[in-house]
Amino acid sequence: MRTIKNLSPETFKLYGYILEYEPSDSSRFQVKVTENNSTGWRMAAKKVNHRRFSSLQKHPESMESFTPLTGVTILIVAPTDAPTDYELFLLDKSVCLEKNIWHSTICLSEYALVEVTENLEVSV
């Protein structure tokens, strides 16, 4: 049985970034992730209504962000070279995954909505 972990910069550093405001930085607009040479992007609302997952996916050419909107979502992530070494995180903050990170989502509520942002063209 795997434990659901809380998101923090330390626990999530292998997979990507937590998108949160840094109070010690006096800037009102804090850029957290940038990518040069992008080919456009898209933003979607994803409905998550399954409580089990049977596969993971990864995007070799696209970072991907997940922002919780409603419900309770679990983000499943694994390193590029070890998809069976996955970890579970309570998605209660916005995150951005690095390219090539295995991932999936499940929910603990009736359903959940998650905002997803990624490149316009995504290879899986």
Secondary structure as GFF3:
##gff-version 3
##sequence-region A 1 124
A	DSSP	beta_strand	4	5	.	.	.	ID=ss1
A	DSSP	alpha_helix	9	12	.	.	.	ID=ss2
A	DSSP	beta_strand	16	18	.	.	.	ID=ss3
A	DSSP	beta_strand	41	48	.	.	.	ID=ss4
A	DSSP	beta_strand	64	70	.	.	.	ID=ss5
A	DSSP	beta_strand	73	78	.	.	.	ID=ss6
A	DSSP	beta_strand	87	90	.	.	.	ID=ss7
A	DSSP	beta_strand	95	97	.	.	.	ID=ss8
A	DSSP	beta_strand	102	107	.	.	.	ID=ss9
A	DSSP	beta_strand	112	119	.	.	.	ID=ss10
###
